[in-house]
Amino acid sequence: MENLSEYGASAAYNRHTMAELSESNSLELRIAFHNAVSRSQDWTADVGEPRVRLCGRFCPIGEVCQEIADLSDPLPEAILSVLYKETKAGDDMLALKMDETYRGAGRHLLRLIERRKDEIRRQKEKKYSLSLS
């Protein structure tokens, strides 16, 4: 299971406001997720987790993934295509194939985010250990 604690407090607060999504808020949430997928592609090691606009504020892309946990609308093919392209052989592609909704894609992108954070940590540790040599 992913460690999602860093999103905890603000996500818990927002879950209350997002629980009663109107159709326009649902559209805003879907757009924010599309932007999150796009921003995740451009994420480099020298910056923190990308942020996207949702409900009038900027939040980490992982938080958007949590906010769509109850959104069972089918994902557009273009977004699915990007997620499949970003998925490495070791990733759980089957879970996404079995749930090609915003909910399933949000869980999948959260796993990709955690893997990216782990890669960045390893790169920084490697650079630090080389600088000590």
C-alpha positions in Angstrom: 0.0 0.0 0.0 1.3 3.5 -0.8 2.3 5.9 1.9 -0.2 8.7 1.4 0.3 10.4 4.7 1.8 13.6 3.3 -1.6 14.4 1.6 -3.5 13.5 4.8 -4.6 16.7 6.5 -5.4 18.8 3.4 -6.9 15.7 1.6 -9.1 14.9 4.6 -10.3 18.5 4.8 -11.0 18.6 1.0 -12.7 15.2 1.0 -15.5 16.8 2.9 -15.9 19.5 0.3 -15.4 17.1 -2.6 -17.8 14.5 -1.3 -20.7 16.3 -2.8 -19.5 16.9 -6.3 -21.8 18.8 -8.6 -21.5 18.1 -12.3 -19.3 21.2 -12.8 -17.1 20.2 -9.9 -16.8 16.7 -11.4 -15.7 18.3 -14.7 -13.1 20.4 -12.8 -11.8 17.3 -11.0 -11.5 15.4 -14.3 -9.6 18.4 -15.9 -7.3 18.6 -12.8 -6.6 14.9 -13.2 -5.8 15.3 -16.9 -3.4 18.1 -15.9 -1.9 15.9 -13.2 -1.2 13.2 -15.7 0.4 15.7 -18.0 2.5 17.3 -15.3 3.7 13.9 -14.0 5.3 13.4 -17.4 7.4 16.5 -17.2 8.5 15.9 -13.5 12.3 16.2 -13.1 14.4 15.4 -10.1 15.3 19.0 -9.3 11.7 20.1 -8.4 9.1 18.9 -5.9 6.0 17.1 -6.7 4.1 19.0 -9.4 0.9 20.9 -8.5 -2.2 21.5 -10.5 -5.2 23.8 -9.9 -8.2 22.3 -8.3 -11.2 24.1 -6.7 -9.4 27.5 -6.8 -6.0 26.4 -5.3 -2.9 24.5 -6.4 -2.4 21.1 -4.9 0.0 18.2 -5.4 -0.9 15.8 -8.2 -1.1 13.0 -5.7 -3.8 14.8 -3.8 -5.8 15.1 -7.1 -5.4 11.3 -7.4 -7.0 10.8 -4.0 -9.8 13.2 -4.8 -11.0 11.2 -7.7 -11.2 8.0 -5.7 -15.0 7.9 -6.0 -15.1 9.0 -9.7 -16.1 6.0 -11.7 -16.4 7.7 -15.1 -14.5 6.0 -17.9 -11.2 7.6 -18.6 -10.6 9.1 -22.1 -8.5 7.0 -24.4 -5.8 9.7 -24.7 -5.2 9.8 -20.9 -5.2 6.0 -20.7 -2.6 5.9 -23.5 -0.3 8.3 -21.6 -0.6 6.2 -18.4 0.2 3.0 -20.3 3.1 4.6 -21.9 4.5 5.8 -18.6 4.0 2.4 -17.0 7.2 0.3 -16.8 7.2 -3.5 -17.1 7.2 -4.0 -13.3 4.2 -1.8 -12.7 0.8 -3.2 -12.1 -0.7 -2.6 -15.6 -3.3 -5.3 -15.1 -5.0 -3.3 -12.3 -5.4 -0.3 -14.6 -6.7 -2.5 -17.5 -9.3 -3.9 -15.1 -10.4 -0.5 -14.0 -10.0 2.1 -16.7 -11.9 4.7 -14.8 -10.7 7.9 -13.1 -10.7 5.9 -9.8 -8.4 3.2 -11.2 -6.2 5.7 -13.0 -5.9 7.8 -9.9 -4.6 4.7 -7.9 -2.3 3.9 -10.8 -0.9 7.4 -11.0 -0.3 7.4 -7.2 1.9 4.3 -7.6 3.8 6.0 -10.4 4.2 9.1 -8.2 5.6 7.0 -5.3 8.0 5.2 -7.7 9.2 8.6 -9.1 9.8 9.9 -5.6 11.8 6.8 -4.8 13.9 7.3 -7.9 14.5 10.9 -7.0 15.6 9.9 -3.5 18.0 7.2 -4.8 19.5 9.7 -7.3 20.0 12.3 -4.5 21.6 9.6 -2.2 23.9 8.5 -5.0 25.0 12.0 -5.7 25.6 12.6 -2.0 27.6 9.5 -1.5 29.7 10.3 -4.6 30.4 13.8 -3.3 31.7 12.2 -0.1 34.1 9.9 -2.0 
